[in-house]
Amino acid sequence: MSIHKSKLIPFLSKEKIHSRVAAIGTELSNKFKNEIPILIGVLNGSFMFMADLLRALTIDCEMDFIKLHSYSGDQSTGTVRLIKDISADITGRHVILVEDIIDSGLTIKFIRDRLSEASPKSLSIVTLLLKPELAKLNFEVDIIGFEIPPDFVVGYGLDFDQKLRHLDSIFRLDL
């Protein structure tokens, strides 16, 4: 499916995103200044955020990825399927879970529960975007880049049917 550019409404500029990512990098660097945390990115959406966040850190760290599937087009399927698990041993480690967006909270709950089973020393959750009107969480998100309304957004790693991830800014998709 092709999306006409008129359906893309500017939402967060690349400058605003990069400024916030830099601030998150500083916050994490200060929090873990004497540690070597492992960042775990949630594929596919978090790859741009994860790359920019790694560049914003001033501390050594490791990284890994986890991949799940819970969307079809613009709709959550209501179930989470693990596609690729992490390969790192996180037992006794400081883990920073890096997510692009928290909508309903179903995916982040699944990952949080799964990673907690490995007994990390700490588990911090960082998300670029949070939809507080939709998220049903029974835990705190440690760092939130931006709280946004329940609109469907694309760009900067976020997709619509695997398309539009390449955009360097975030747009609201007028479906």
C-alpha positions as CSV (number, residue, x, y, z in Angstrom):
1,M,0.0,0.0,0.0
2,S,1.4,3.4,-0.9
3,I,0.8,6.4,1.3
4,H,0.3,9.8,-0.3
5,K,2.4,12.5,1.3
6,S,-0.7,14.6,2.0
7,K,-1.6,11.9,4.6
8,L,1.6,12.7,6.6
9,I,1.1,15.6,9.1
10,P,4.4,16.8,10.7
11,F,4.4,15.9,14.4
12,L,7.9,15.9,15.9
13,S,10.8,17.4,13.9
14,K,14.2,15.7,13.7
15,E,15.7,18.6,15.7
16,K,13.2,18.1,18.5
17,I,13.8,14.3,18.5
18,H,17.6,14.6,18.5
19,S,17.5,17.2,21.3
20,R,15.3,14.9,23.5
21,V,17.5,11.8,22.7
22,A,20.6,13.8,23.7
23,A,18.9,14.6,27.0
24,I,18.0,11.0,27.6
25,G,21.6,10.0,26.8
26,T,22.9,12.4,29.4
27,E,20.3,11.1,32.0
28,L,21.3,7.5,31.4
29,S,25.0,8.3,31.4
30,N,24.7,10.0,34.8
31,K,22.5,7.2,36.2
32,F,24.9,4.4,35.1
33,K,28.2,6.4,35.2
34,N,30.1,3.6,37.1
35,E,28.4,0.7,35.4
36,I,28.4,-1.0,32.0
37,P,24.7,-1.5,31.3
38,I,23.3,-3.5,28.4
39,L,20.7,-1.7,26.2
40,I,18.1,-4.0,24.7
41,G,16.3,-2.5,21.7
42,V,12.9,-3.7,20.6
43,L,13.0,-4.4,16.9
44,N,12.1,-3.2,14.4
45,G,10.8,0.1,15.5
46,S,13.5,1.2,18.0
47,F,16.5,0.8,15.7
48,M,16.9,4.5,14.9
49,F,16.2,5.6,18.5
50,M,18.6,3.0,19.8
51,A,21.4,4.1,17.4
52,D,21.0,7.7,18.3
53,L,20.8,6.9,22.0
54,L,24.0,4.9,21.9
55,R,25.8,7.8,20.2
56,A,24.4,10.2,23.0
57,L,25.8,8.1,25.8
58,T,29.1,9.0,27.4
59,I,29.5,5.6,29.1
60,D,30.5,2.2,27.9
61,C,27.6,-0.2,27.3
62,E,26.7,-3.3,25.5
63,M,23.6,-3.9,23.3
64,D,21.3,-6.6,22.1
65,F,17.9,-6.8,20.5
66,I,14.6,-8.6,20.9
67,K,12.0,-8.8,18.3
68,L,8.2,-9.3,18.8
69,H,5.2,-9.1,16.6
70,S,1.9,-7.6,17.8
71,Y,0.7,-5.4,15.0
72,S,-0.9,-5.9,11.6
73,G,-1.1,-2.6,9.7
74,D,-2.3,0.0,12.1
75,Q,-4.0,-2.4,14.5
76,S,-2.7,-4.3,17.5
77,T,-3.5,-8.0,17.2
78,G,-3.9,-8.3,21.0
79,T,-1.3,-11.0,21.3
80,V,2.5,-10.8,21.4
81,R,4.7,-13.3,19.5
82,L,8.4,-13.6,20.3
83,I,10.3,-13.6,17.0
84,K,13.9,-13.1,18.2
85,D,15.1,-13.4,21.8
86,I,18.1,-11.7,23.3
87,S,21.4,-13.6,23.1
88,A,23.1,-11.9,26.1
89,D,23.1,-13.2,29.6
90,I,21.5,-10.4,31.6
91,T,21.6,-12.1,35.0
92,G,22.9,-9.6,37.6
93,R,23.3,-6.9,34.9
94,H,21.8,-3.4,34.6
95,V,19.4,-3.6,31.7
96,I,18.0,-0.7,29.8
97,L,15.0,-1.7,27.6
98,V,14.8,0.7,24.7
99,E,11.3,0.9,23.0
100,D,10.1,3.2,20.3
101,I,6.5,3.6,21.4
102,I,4.2,2.3,24.1
103,D,0.6,2.1,22.9
104,S,-1.5,-0.3,24.9
105,G,1.4,-1.5,26.9
106,L,0.9,-5.2,25.9
107,T,4.3,-5.5,24.3
108,I,6.3,-3.7,27.0
109,K,4.6,-5.8,29.7
110,F,5.5,-9.0,27.9
111,I,9.2,-8.0,27.5
112,R,9.5,-6.7,31.0
113,D,8.1,-9.9,32.5
114,R,10.3,-12.0,30.2
115,L,13.5,-10.1,31.1
116,S,12.7,-10.0,34.8
117,E,12.7,-13.8,34.8
118,A,16.5,-13.6,34.1
119,S,17.1,-11.7,37.4
120,P,18.8,-8.6,36.1
121,K,20.4,-6.3,38.7
122,S,18.1,-3.5,37.5
123,L,15.7,-3.1,34.6
124,S,15.0,0.4,33.3
125,I,12.5,1.1,30.6
126,V,13.1,4.0,28.2
127,T,10.6,4.8,25.5
128,L,10.7,7.6,22.9
129,L,6.9,7.9,22.8
130,L,4.1,7.0,25.2
131,K,0.4,7.2,24.6
132,P,-0.8,7.7,28.2
133,E,-4.5,7.6,27.2
134,L,-4.0,4.0,25.8
135,A,-1.3,2.6,28.0
136,K,-2.5,0.3,30.7
137,L,0.6,-0.2,32.8
138,N,1.0,-1.5,36.3
139,F,4.6,-0.2,36.5
140,E,6.4,3.0,35.9
141,V,8.3,3.8,32.7
142,D,11.7,5.2,33.8
143,I,12.2,7.7,30.9
144,I,9.7,9.0,28.4
145,G,10.8,11.0,25.5
146,F,7.4,12.4,24.6
147,E,3.9,11.8,25.7
148,I,1.6,11.9,22.7
149,P,-2.1,11.6,21.9
150,P,-3.5,8.3,20.6
151,D,-2.8,9.2,17.0
152,F,-1.1,6.7,14.6
153,V,2.5,8.0,14.0
154,V,5.2,7.0,11.5
155,G,8.8,7.8,10.8
156,Y,12.1,7.6,12.8
157,G,11.7,3.8,12.9
158,L,8.0,3.7,13.3
159,D,6.1,2.1,10.5
160,F,2.8,1.6,8.8
161,D,2.8,-2.0,7.3
162,Q,6.7,-1.9,7.3
163,K,6.8,1.3,5.4
164,L,7.8,4.9,6.3
165,R,10.4,3.9,8.9
166,H,13.1,5.8,6.9
167,L,11.7,9.3,7.6
168,D,13.9,11.3,9.9
169,S,11.0,13.1,11.6
170,I,7.8,11.7,13.1
171,F,4.5,12.3,11.4
172,R,0.9,11.7,12.3
173,L,-0.7,9.5,9.7
174,D,-4.1,10.6,8.6
175,L,-5.7,7.3,7.8
